[in-house]
Amino acid sequence: MPETGVEDAQAERQSLRFLLLYALAVAGGAVAYVPFLTILLPVRIEAMAGAESVAWLAYLAFAGAIAASVANIGFGWLSDILRGRKPLIMAGLFLSSALLVALTAAATLELLLGLLILWQLALNMMLSPLAAWAGDTVPDHQKGMLGGLLAFAPAMGALSGAVVTLPGWIEADMRMIVVAVLVVLCVLPVMIWGKPSAFPQLMQPNEIKAGDEEHSRPRRIVVRMWAARLLVQIAEAALFAYLYLWLRSIDPRIADSHAAQVFFLVLLMTAPVSLLVGRWTDRNDRPILPLGIAAAISALALLAMALAPNLVLALAGYAAFGLASHVFLSLHSAQTLRVLPQPKTRGRDLGIFNLTNTIPSPIMSVLTLMLVPIFGFSGLFFLLAGLAGLAAIILLSARPVGQTSQIGA
C-alpha cells in the first residue's frame, strides 16, 4: 500500500519546538556576523583607514574568508569523527563571543586583522556542527519548512545591526559587547532545551545500485547546486560587504544606522516569503524550481541597481535583490541537506559546500578592486548580474526533480 507508506513517512516529523529553537540558534549565528561584517567592521575601517578603506576592507574580507573556509571544513569533519555536534557548538559559541568583545580593543589595522582571523576560526567552530545537526535531525519532507525558518536568521542579524547602531542608543565601544550577549542568548536555548526526536534513517547512507540509470543524477544535482550557489553568493557577498560604502557613494548623507535599517527591512520581507515558498516546496516536492526563479530575479535586480540614476531607484533595486537572493540562500541551505548522501561525513561535506559561502569573498574582493576604481559600482553590478543569470540557467535547465528518492535524499 504505497499511499500508506507515504502517509507514515509524512507522519514522522521533527517537533516544532526543536525547529523553532534550532532556527533561533542559527539566527544567533547570523547575529554574530551580520552586524559586525556589514556595519561595525566597515565603520571601524573607514575611521582607521580613511581613503584606503575599500582596499583594507577587501584585505580583511579575503583573510577572513580563507580562515572561515578552513575552519568550517575542519570543525565539520571533527564533529563527524566525534559523532557529536554539541560540544563543538558550545566551545565555538563562547570563544567567538569572547573574541568579538576583544575586537573592540584593536588599535591598529594589523591587530584588527589578526583578531578577525581568530574570530572566524572560533565562529566556524560553532556554525559548521550547527549546520550538520539539522541534517541529523530534520526529515526531508520538512526541509522546505526548515529553509523558510532559516530565512529569519539573516533578518535577526540585520535587526541586531539596526538596533545597536541607533543614534544615541548604544555607545560605539559597547556595540560588539551587546552583539556577543545577543548571540549567547540565541544559541543557548537549543543547547539546553533542544532534545530533538531521533530519526535513524537520516543517519543511513543512500545506496544506489551501480547499474541504476539514476546513479549519476544525484551527483549532477549536487554539482549544479554548488555552482549556482557560488555564483549567487559572489553577488550577495559584494552587497554584504559594500552596501554601506555603495550607499555612501550615491548619497554621502547616508549614515551607518540608515544602512543597517535598510538591510533589516529587506531581510524582514524575506522571512515570510521564504517560509511560504518552503512550504510550497514540501507540498509539491520541487526543491530546484524556486531556486532557479529566485536566481533569475536576483540577476534582474542587479541590472536595475547598475542602471539606477538616484537613491530611491537604487534602494528599490537592492530591495528586490535582497529579497530574491536571501530566499534563494535560505531554501538552498535546507535543500542541500537532501542531496548530500553520506551522513557519516555530513559535517565535512557541508564544510565543502560552505566554500560557496567563503570563496565568494576573496573573488568579490578581487573583482571590486579591479572594477570599482575604474567603472564604479555600476560596472561591478553588471558583472554580478551576469553571474546570477548564469546561476538561474544552471538550475532551470536541470532535469525536473519530482520524488525525494530521485535526488539522493
ABEGO torsion letter per residue (X at the ends): XAAAAAAAAAABBBBAAAAAAAAAAAAAAAAAAAAAAAAAAAAAAAAAAEAAAAAAAAAAAAAAAAAAAAAAAAAAAAAAAAGBAAAAAAAAAAAAAAAAAAAAABABAAAAAAAAAAAAAAAAAAAAAAAAAAAAABBAAAAAAAAAAAAAAAAAAAAAAAAAABBGABBAAAAAAAAAAAAAAAAAAAAAAAGBBBBAAAABBBBBBAABAAAAAAAAAAAAAAAAAAAAAAAAAAAAAAAAAAAAAABAABBAAAAAAAAAAAAAAAAAAAAAAAAAAAAAGBAAAAAAAAAAAAAAAAAAAAABABAAAAAAAAAAAAAAAAAAAAAAAAAAAAABABAAAAAAAAAAAAAAAAAAAAAAAAAAAAAAAAAEAAAAAAAAAAAAAAAAAAAAABBBBABAAAAGX
